[in-house]
Amino acid sequence: MGNKKTKKGNPDKVHPYLARKALEMAGGDRNAAYSYCIELSWKLWGRLAPGFDNADLQAFYDKEGM
């Protein structure tokens, strides 16, 4: 069997405003929210990488009870 490890996200990497706004734009769909984080990052700062990945975002939502 494989040694597939699931990356544990770091919620401290996530920009709270970006995460909350992305979740709102995604209609509460946490799985779709990361795409909106990328879109918002581009619109706000002109970069495609928001500085965190989806595992970090999901850990943030878990921590915040979202």
PDB file of N, CA, C and O in Angstrom:
ATOM      1  N   MET A   1       0.841  -1.190   0.000  1.00  0.00           N
ATOM      2  CA  MET A   1       0.000   0.000   0.000  1.00  0.00           C
ATOM      3  C   MET A   1       0.881   1.247   0.000  1.00  0.00           C
ATOM      4  O   MET A   1       2.020   1.219   0.467  1.00  0.00           O
ATOM      5  N   GLY A   2       0.343   2.320  -0.522  1.00  0.00           N
ATOM      6  CA  GLY A   2       1.115   3.547  -0.641  1.00  0.00           C
ATOM      7  C   GLY A   2       1.254   4.288   0.677  1.00  0.00           C
ATOM      8  O   GLY A   2       0.507   4.058   1.628  1.00  0.00           O
ATOM      9  N   ASN A   3       2.206   5.160   0.703  1.00  0.00           N
ATOM     10  CA  ASN A   3       2.427   6.004   1.873  1.00  0.00           C
ATOM     11  C   ASN A   3       1.880   7.400   1.631  1.00  0.00           C
ATOM     12  O   ASN A   3       2.542   8.402   1.902  1.00  0.00           O
ATOM     13  N   LYS A   4       0.684   7.443   1.126  1.00  0.00           N
ATOM     14  CA  LYS A   4       0.068   8.717   0.786  1.00  0.00           C
ATOM     15  C   LYS A   4      -0.231   9.494   2.069  1.00  0.00           C
ATOM     16  O   LYS A   4      -0.988   9.037   2.924  1.00  0.00           O
ATOM     17  N   LYS A   5       0.372  10.664   2.184  1.00  0.00           N
ATOM     18  CA  LYS A   5       0.143  11.511   3.351  1.00  0.00           C
ATOM     19  C   LYS A   5      -0.716  12.692   2.942  1.00  0.00           C
ATOM     20  O   LYS A   5      -0.536  13.273   1.872  1.00  0.00           O
ATOM     21  N   THR A   6      -1.637  13.030   3.798  1.00  0.00           N
ATOM     22  CA  THR A   6      -2.470  14.197   3.567  1.00  0.00           C
ATOM     23  C   THR A   6      -1.779  15.380   4.224  1.00  0.00           C
ATOM     24  O   THR A   6      -1.437  15.334   5.406  1.00  0.00           O
ATOM     25  N   LYS A   7      -1.576  16.437   3.452  1.00  0.00           N
ATOM     26  CA  LYS A   7      -0.928  17.625   3.988  1.00  0.00           C
ATOM     27  C   LYS A   7      -1.854  18.300   4.984  1.00  0.00           C
ATOM     28  O   LYS A   7      -3.027  18.546   4.705  1.00  0.00           O
ATOM     29  N   LYS A   8      -1.308  18.588   6.130  1.00  0.00           N
ATOM     30  CA  LYS A   8      -2.066  19.319   7.133  1.00  0.00           C
ATOM     31  C   LYS A   8      -1.860  20.800   6.857  1.00  0.00           C
ATOM     32  O   LYS A   8      -0.728  21.280   6.795  1.00  0.00           O
ATOM     33  N   GLY A   9      -2.938  21.503   6.697  1.00  0.00           N
ATOM     34  CA  GLY A   9      -2.853  22.917   6.372  1.00  0.00           C
ATOM     35  C   GLY A   9      -2.466  23.782   7.551  1.00  0.00           C
ATOM     36  O   GLY A   9      -2.618  23.392   8.708  1.00  0.00           O
ATOM     37  N   ASN A  10      -1.968  24.954   7.239  1.00  0.00           N
ATOM     38  CA  ASN A  10      -1.577  25.938   8.240  1.00  0.00           C
ATOM     39  C   ASN A  10      -2.527  27.128   8.138  1.00  0.00           C
ATOM     40  O   ASN A  10      -2.390  27.942   7.224  1.00  0.00           O
ATOM     41  N   PRO A  11      -3.482  27.247   9.050  1.00  0.00           N
ATOM     42  CA  PRO A  11      -4.466  28.331   8.960  1.00  0.00           C
ATOM     43  C   PRO A  11      -3.855  29.714   9.149  1.00  0.00           C
ATOM     44  O   PRO A  11      -4.455  30.714   8.757  1.00  0.00           O
ATOM     45  N   ASP A  12      -2.668  29.779   9.745  1.00  0.00           N
ATOM     46  CA  ASP A  12      -2.036  31.072   9.982  1.00  0.00           C
ATOM     47  C   ASP A  12      -1.502  31.718   8.704  1.00  0.00           C
ATOM     48  O   ASP A  12      -1.210  32.914   8.697  1.00  0.00           O
ATOM     49  N   LYS A  13      -1.372  30.955   7.633  1.00  0.00           N
ATOM     50  CA  LYS A  13      -0.916  31.497   6.344  1.00  0.00           C
ATOM     51  C   LYS A  13      -2.024  32.245   5.612  1.00  0.00           C
ATOM     52  O   LYS A  13      -1.750  33.035   4.708  1.00  0.00           O
ATOM     53  N   VAL A  14      -3.269  32.000   5.997  1.00  0.00           N
ATOM     54  CA  VAL A  14      -4.429  32.488   5.254  1.00  0.00           C
ATOM     55  C   VAL A  14      -4.777  33.928   5.625  1.00  0.00           C
ATOM     56  O   VAL A  14      -4.810  34.290   6.801  1.00  0.00           O
ATOM     57  N   HIS A  15      -5.034  34.735   4.608  1.00  0.00           N
ATOM     58  CA  HIS A  15      -5.497  36.109   4.801  1.00  0.00           C
ATOM     59  C   HIS A  15      -6.990  36.034   5.134  1.00  0.00           C
ATOM     60  O   HIS A  15      -7.782  35.646   4.276  1.00  0.00           O
ATOM     61  N   PRO A  16      -7.394  36.395   6.358  1.00  0.00           N
ATOM     62  CA  PRO A  16      -8.794  36.227   6.786  1.00  0.00           C
ATOM     63  C   PRO A  16      -9.829  36.887   5.883  1.00  0.00           C
ATOM     64  O   PRO A  16     -10.853  36.280   5.568  1.00  0.00           O
ATOM     65  N   TYR A  17      -9.571  38.131   5.460  1.00  0.00           N
ATOM     66  CA  TYR A  17     -10.544  38.803   4.595  1.00  0.00           C
ATOM     67  C   TYR A  17     -10.727  38.025   3.301  1.00  0.00           C
ATOM     68  O   TYR A  17     -11.852  37.796   2.858  1.00  0.00           O
ATOM     69  N   LEU A  18      -9.627  37.625   2.705  1.00  0.00           N
ATOM     70  CA  LEU A  18      -9.671  36.897   1.443  1.00  0.00           C
ATOM     71  C   LEU A  18     -10.464  35.605   1.602  1.00  0.00           C
ATOM     72  O   LEU A  18     -11.296  35.277   0.756  1.00  0.00           O
ATOM     73  N   ALA A  19     -10.213  34.877   2.674  1.00  0.00           N
ATOM     74  CA  ALA A  19     -10.892  33.602   2.905  1.00  0.00           C
ATOM     75  C   ALA A  19     -12.393  33.792   3.107  1.00  0.00           C
ATOM     76  O   ALA A  19     -13.201  33.049   2.551  1.00  0.00           O
ATOM     77  N   ARG A  20     -12.749  34.771   3.890  1.00  0.00           N
ATOM     78  CA  ARG A  20     -14.179  35.003   4.169  1.00  0.00           C
ATOM     79  C   ARG A  20     -14.919  35.491   2.925  1.00  0.00           C
ATOM     80  O   ARG A  20     -16.034  35.049   2.646  1.00  0.00           O
ATOM     81  N   LYS A  21     -14.297  36.397   2.185  1.00  0.00           N
ATOM     82  CA  LYS A  21     -14.917  36.925   0.970  1.00  0.00           C
ATOM     83  C   LYS A  21     -15.046  35.826  -0.082  1.00  0.00           C
ATOM     84  O   LYS A  21     -16.061  35.741  -0.773  1.00  0.00           O
ATOM     85  N   ALA A  22     -14.018  34.987  -0.203  1.00  0.00           N
ATOM     86  CA  ALA A  22     -14.051  33.893  -1.182  1.00  0.00           C
ATOM     87  C   ALA A  22     -15.170  32.913  -0.852  1.00  0.00           C
ATOM     88  O   ALA A  22     -15.865  32.438  -1.749  1.00  0.00           O
ATOM     89  N   LEU A  23     -15.345  32.611   0.425  1.00  0.00           N
ATOM     90  CA  LEU A  23     -16.409  31.687   0.827  1.00  0.00           C
ATOM     91  C   LEU A  23     -17.778  32.288   0.533  1.00  0.00           C
ATOM     92  O   LEU A  23     -18.698  31.585   0.115  1.00  0.00           O
ATOM     93  N   GLU A  24     -17.903  33.575   0.751  1.00  0.00           N
ATOM     94  CA  GLU A  24     -19.159  34.270   0.429  1.00  0.00           C
ATOM     95  C   GLU A  24     -19.423  34.203  -1.079  1.00  0.00           C
ATOM     96  O   GLU A  24     -20.540  33.906  -1.502  1.00  0.00           O
ATOM     97  N   MET A  25     -18.397  34.478  -1.885  1.00  0.00           N
ATOM     98  CA  MET A  25     -18.546  34.441  -3.345  1.00  0.00           C
ATOM     99  C   MET A  25     -18.868  33.038  -3.845  1.00  0.00           C
ATOM    100  O   MET A  25     -19.545  32.871  -4.859  1.00  0.00           O
ATOM    101  N   ALA A  26     -18.375  32.026  -3.122  1.00  0.00           N
ATOM    102  CA  ALA A  26     -18.603  30.632  -3.511  1.00  0.00           C
ATOM    103  C   ALA A  26     -19.939  30.114  -2.995  1.00  0.00           C
ATOM    104  O   ALA A  26     -20.248  28.933  -3.152  1.00  0.00           O
ATOM    105  N   GLY A  27     -20.725  30.977  -2.387  1.00  0.00           N
ATOM    106  CA  GLY A  27     -22.032  30.571  -1.882  1.00  0.00           C
ATOM    107  C   GLY A  27     -21.932  29.544  -0.758  1.00  0.00           C
ATOM    108  O   GLY A  27     -22.819  28.708  -0.587  1.00  0.00           O
ATOM    109  N   GLY A  28     -20.841  29.618   0.004  1.00  0.00           N
ATOM    110  CA  GLY A  28     -20.661  28.699   1.133  1.00  0.00           C
ATOM    111  C   GLY A  28     -19.991  27.386   0.763  1.00  0.00           C
ATOM    112  O   GLY A  28     -19.788  26.531   1.625  1.00  0.00           O
ATOM    113  N   ASP A  29     -19.649  27.217  -0.497  1.00  0.00           N
ATOM    114  CA  ASP A  29     -19.009  25.979  -0.960  1.00  0.00           C
ATOM    115  C   ASP A  29     -17.506  26.070  -0.698  1.00  0.00           C
ATOM    116  O   ASP A  29     -16.771  26.714  -1.448  1.00  0.00           O
ATOM    117  N   ARG A  30     -17.064  25.420   0.372  1.00  0.00           N
ATOM    118  CA  ARG A  30     -15.655  25.475   0.758  1.00  0.00           C
ATOM    119  C   ARG A  30     -14.735  24.925  -0.330  1.00  0.00           C
ATOM    120  O   ARG A  30     -13.608  25.396  -0.484  1.00  0.00           O
ATOM    121  N   ASN A  31     -15.204  23.934  -1.081  1.00  0.00           N
ATOM    122  CA  ASN A  31     -14.359  23.349  -2.130  1.00  0.00           C
ATOM    123  C   ASN A  31     -14.125  24.325  -3.280  1.00  0.00           C
ATOM    124  O   ASN A  31     -13.082  24.272  -3.932  1.00  0.00           O
ATOM    125  N   ALA A  32     -15.066  25.201  -3.531  1.00  0.00           N
ATOM    126  CA  ALA A  32     -14.930  26.176  -4.617  1.00  0.00           C
ATOM    127  C   ALA A  32     -14.224  27.454  -4.162  1.00  0.00           C
ATOM    128  O   ALA A  32     -13.763  28.233  -4.997  1.00  0.00           O
ATOM    129  N   ALA A  33     -14.136  27.672  -2.880  1.00  0.00           N
ATOM    130  CA  ALA A  33     -13.623  28.937  -2.348  1.00  0.00           C
ATOM    131  C   ALA A  33     -12.181  29.229  -2.740  1.00  0.00           C
ATOM    132  O   ALA A  33     -11.825  30.393  -2.923  1.00  0.00           O
ATOM    133  N   TYR A  34     -11.339  28.202  -2.875  1.00  0.00           N
ATOM    134  CA  TYR A  34      -9.937  28.459  -3.207  1.00  0.00           C
ATOM    135  C   TYR A  34      -9.810  29.120  -4.580  1.00  0.00           C
ATOM    136  O   TYR A  34      -8.951  29.979  -4.777  1.00  0.00           O
ATOM    137  N   SER A  35     -10.647  28.730  -5.515  1.00  0.00           N
ATOM    138  CA  SER A  35     -10.629  29.373  -6.834  1.00  0.00           C
ATOM    139  C   SER A  35     -10.946  30.858  -6.713  1.00  0.00           C
ATOM    140  O   SER A  35     -10.356  31.683  -7.411  1.00  0.00           O
ATOM    141  N   TYR A  36     -11.857  31.188  -5.845  1.00  0.00           N
ATOM    142  CA  TYR A  36     -12.186  32.596  -5.629  1.00  0.00           C
ATOM    143  C   TYR A  36     -11.046  33.320  -4.916  1.00  0.00           C
ATOM    144  O   TYR A  36     -10.836  34.511  -5.148  1.00  0.00           O
ATOM    145  N   CYS A  37     -10.311  32.624  -4.057  1.00  0.00           N
ATOM    146  CA  CYS A  37      -9.136  33.237  -3.420  1.00  0.00           C
ATOM    147  C   CYS A  37      -8.118  33.649  -4.474  1.00  0.00           C
ATOM    148  O   CYS A  37      -7.531  34.728  -4.391  1.00  0.00           O
ATOM    149  N   ILE A  38      -7.913  32.792  -5.457  1.00  0.00           N
ATOM    150  CA  ILE A  38      -6.976  33.107  -6.533  1.00  0.00           C
ATOM    151  C   ILE A  38      -7.473  34.317  -7.326  1.00  0.00           C
ATOM    152  O   ILE A  38      -6.702  35.226  -7.633  1.00  0.00           O
ATOM    153  N   GLU A  39      -8.767  34.319  -7.653  1.00  0.00           N
ATOM    154  CA  GLU A  39      -9.352  35.433  -8.394  1.00  0.00           C
ATOM    155  C   GLU A  39      -9.229  36.742  -7.610  1.00  0.00           C
ATOM    156  O   GLU A  39      -8.847  37.770  -8.169  1.00  0.00           O
ATOM    157  N   LEU A  40      -9.553  36.700  -6.326  1.00  0.00           N
ATOM    158  CA  LEU A  40      -9.472  37.904  -5.498  1.00  0.00           C
ATOM    159  C   LEU A  40      -8.036  38.383  -5.339  1.00  0.00           C
ATOM    160  O   LEU A  40      -7.774  39.585  -5.356  1.00  0.00           O
ATOM    161  N   SER A  41      -7.118  37.458  -5.187  1.00  0.00           N
ATOM    162  CA  SER A  41      -5.710  37.813  -5.070  1.00  0.00           C
ATOM    163  C   SER A  41      -5.253  38.575  -6.313  1.00  0.00           C
ATOM    164  O   SER A  41      -4.516  39.556  -6.215  1.00  0.00           O
ATOM    165  N   TRP A  42      -5.695  38.114  -7.479  1.00  0.00           N
ATOM    166  CA  TRP A  42      -5.343  38.790  -8.727  1.00  0.00           C
ATOM    167  C   TRP A  42      -5.949  40.198  -8.771  1.00  0.00           C
ATOM    168  O   TRP A  42      -5.274  41.163  -9.129  1.00  0.00           O
ATOM    169  N   LYS A  43      -7.222  40.297  -8.405  1.00  0.00           N
ATOM    170  CA  LYS A  43      -7.907  41.592  -8.453  1.00  0.00           C
ATOM    171  C   LYS A  43      -7.341  42.586  -7.438  1.00  0.00           C
ATOM    172  O   LYS A  43      -7.218  43.775  -7.734  1.00  0.00           O
ATOM    173  N   LEU A  44      -6.997  42.100  -6.241  1.00  0.00           N
ATOM    174  CA  LEU A  44      -6.535  42.989  -5.176  1.00  0.00           C
ATOM    175  C   LEU A  44      -5.055  43.338  -5.273  1.00  0.00           C
ATOM    176  O   LEU A  44      -4.662  44.485  -5.059  1.00  0.00           O
ATOM    177  N   TRP A  45      -4.232  42.330  -5.601  1.00  0.00           N
ATOM    178  CA  TRP A  45      -2.791  42.522  -5.532  1.00  0.00           C
ATOM    179  C   TRP A  45      -2.056  42.262  -6.838  1.00  0.00           C
ATOM    180  O   TRP A  45      -0.841  42.443  -6.904  1.00  0.00           O
ATOM    181  N   GLY A  46      -2.765  41.843  -7.873  1.00  0.00           N
ATOM    182  CA  GLY A  46      -2.126  41.593  -9.153  1.00  0.00           C
ATOM    183  C   GLY A  46      -1.261  40.349  -9.191  1.00  0.00           C
ATOM    184  O   GLY A  46      -0.342  40.251 -10.005  1.00  0.00           O
ATOM    185  N   ARG A  47      -1.549  39.400  -8.319  1.00  0.00           N
ATOM    186  CA  ARG A  47      -0.808  38.134  -8.340  1.00  0.00           C
ATOM    187  C   ARG A  47      -1.790  36.970  -8.234  1.00  0.00           C
ATOM    188  O   ARG A  47      -2.807  37.054  -7.546  1.00  0.00           O
ATOM    189  N   LEU A  48      -1.463  35.892  -8.927  1.00  0.00           N
ATOM    190  CA  LEU A  48      -2.347  34.730  -8.942  1.00  0.00           C
ATOM    191  C   LEU A  48      -2.224  33.884  -7.683  1.00  0.00           C
ATOM    192  O   LEU A  48      -3.183  33.217  -7.295  1.00  0.00           O
ATOM    193  N   ALA A  49      -1.081  33.898  -7.049  1.00  0.00           N
ATOM    194  CA  ALA A  49      -0.871  33.079  -5.849  1.00  0.00           C
ATOM    195  C   ALA A  49      -1.256  33.873  -4.608  1.00  0.00           C
ATOM    196  O   ALA A  49      -0.661  34.913  -4.327  1.00  0.00           O
ATOM    197  N   PRO A  50      -2.251  33.387  -3.863  1.00  0.00           N
ATOM    198  CA  PRO A  50      -2.675  34.124  -2.674  1.00  0.00           C
ATOM    199  C   PRO A  50      -1.727  33.982  -1.479  1.00  0.00           C
ATOM    200  O   PRO A  50      -1.909  34.659  -0.467  1.00  0.00           O
ATOM    201  N   GLY A  51      -0.717  33.108  -1.586  1.00  0.00           N
ATOM    202  CA  GLY A  51       0.240  32.938  -0.487  1.00  0.00           C
ATOM    203  C   GLY A  51      -0.076  31.765   0.416  1.00  0.00           C
ATOM    204  O   GLY A  51       0.582  31.559   1.436  1.00  0.00           O
ATOM    205  N   PHE A  52      -1.086  30.998   0.039  1.00  0.00           N
ATOM    206  CA  PHE A  52      -1.471  29.801   0.783  1.00  0.00           C
ATOM    207  C   PHE A  52      -2.127  28.843  -0.190  1.00  0.00           C
ATOM    208  O   PHE A  52      -2.545  29.245  -1.276  1.00  0.00           O
ATOM    209  N   ASP A  53      -2.221  27.581   0.192  1.00  0.00           N
ATOM    210  CA  ASP A  53      -2.861  26.611  -0.699  1.00  0.00           C
ATOM    211  C   ASP A  53      -4.210  26.182  -0.128  1.00  0.00           C
ATOM    212  O   ASP A  53      -4.626  26.651   0.931  1.00  0.00           O
ATOM    213  N   ASN A  54      -4.878  25.294  -0.838  1.00  0.00           N
ATOM    214  CA  ASN A  54      -6.223  24.887  -0.434  1.00  0.00           C
ATOM    215  C   ASN A  54      -6.230  24.179   0.927  1.00  0.00           C
ATOM    216  O   ASN A  54      -7.179  24.334   1.696  1.00  0.00           O
ATOM    217  N   ALA A  55      -5.185  23.408   1.229  1.00  0.00           N
ATOM    218  CA  ALA A  55      -5.121  22.747   2.539  1.00  0.00           C
ATOM    219  C   ALA A  55      -5.074  23.779   3.662  1.00  0.00           C
ATOM    220  O   ALA A  55      -5.707  23.598   4.702  1.00  0.00           O
ATOM    221  N   ASP A  56      -4.321  24.864   3.453  1.00  0.00           N
ATOM    222  CA  ASP A  56      -4.267  25.949   4.437  1.00  0.00           C
ATOM    223  C   ASP A  56      -5.639  26.605   4.580  1.00  0.00           C
ATOM    224  O   ASP A  56      -6.082  26.906   5.689  1.00  0.00           O
ATOM    225  N   LEU A  57      -6.301  26.821   3.452  1.00  0.00           N
ATOM    226  CA  LEU A  57      -7.624  27.452   3.470  1.00  0.00           C
ATOM    227  C   LEU A  57      -8.635  26.590   4.223  1.00  0.00           C
ATOM    228  O   LEU A  57      -9.408  27.099   5.034  1.00  0.00           O
ATOM    229  N   GLN A  58      -8.627  25.302   3.957  1.00  0.00           N
ATOM    230  CA  GLN A  58      -9.564  24.401   4.642  1.00  0.00           C
ATOM    231  C   GLN A  58      -9.277  24.366   6.144  1.00  0.00           C
ATOM    232  O   GLN A  58     -10.200  24.306   6.955  1.00  0.00           O
ATOM    233  N   ALA A  59      -8.001  24.404   6.507  1.00  0.00           N
ATOM    234  CA  ALA A  59      -7.630  24.432   7.939  1.00  0.00           C
ATOM    235  C   ALA A  59      -8.120  25.725   8.585  1.00  0.00           C
ATOM    236  O   ALA A  59      -8.545  25.726   9.740  1.00  0.00           O
ATOM    237  N   PHE A  60      -8.060  26.831   7.831  1.00  0.00           N
ATOM    238  CA  PHE A  60      -8.577  28.101   8.337  1.00  0.00           C
ATOM    239  C   PHE A  60     -10.079  28.012   8.588  1.00  0.00           C
ATOM    240  O   PHE A  60     -10.566  28.430   9.638  1.00  0.00           O
ATOM    241  N   TYR A  61     -10.807  27.466   7.620  1.00  0.00           N
ATOM    242  CA  TYR A  61     -12.256  27.321   7.768  1.00  0.00           C
ATOM    243  C   TYR A  61     -12.589  26.424   8.955  1.00  0.00           C
ATOM    244  O   TYR A  61     -13.522  26.713   9.704  1.00  0.00           O
ATOM    245  N   ASP A  62     -11.846  25.352   9.133  1.00  0.00           N
ATOM    246  CA  ASP A  62     -12.060  24.463  10.284  1.00  0.00           C
ATOM    247  C   ASP A  62     -11.838  25.214  11.586  1.00  0.00           C
ATOM    248  O   ASP A  62     -12.640  25.122  12.514  1.00  0.00           O
ATOM    249  N   LYS A  63     -10.749  25.951  11.643  1.00  0.00           N
ATOM    250  CA  LYS A  63     -10.402  26.712  12.851  1.00  0.00           C
ATOM    251  C   LYS A  63     -11.469  27.758  13.189  1.00  0.00           C
ATOM    252  O   LYS A  63     -11.797  27.985  14.353  1.00  0.00           O
ATOM    253  N   GLU A  64     -11.998  28.385  12.136  1.00  0.00           N
ATOM    254  CA  GLU A  64     -13.001  29.440  12.322  1.00  0.00           C
ATOM    255  C   GLU A  64     -14.422  28.896  12.463  1.00  0.00           C
ATOM    256  O   GLU A  64     -15.356  29.656  12.719  1.00  0.00           O
ATOM    257  N   GLY A  65     -14.585  27.578  12.296  1.00  0.00           N
ATOM    258  CA  GLY A  65     -15.909  26.971  12.403  1.00  0.00           C
ATOM    259  C   GLY A  65     -16.805  27.294  11.232  1.00  0.00           C
ATOM    260  O   GLY A  65     -18.021  27.408  11.382  1.00  0.00           O
ATOM    261  N   MET A  66     -16.213  27.440  10.078  1.00  0.00           N
ATOM    262  CA  MET A  66     -16.978  27.804   8.871  1.00  0.00           C
ATOM    263  C   MET A  66     -17.252  26.576   8.048  1.00  0.00           C
ATOM    264  O   MET A  66     -17.882  26.667   6.994  1.00  0.00           O
TER     265      MET A  66
END
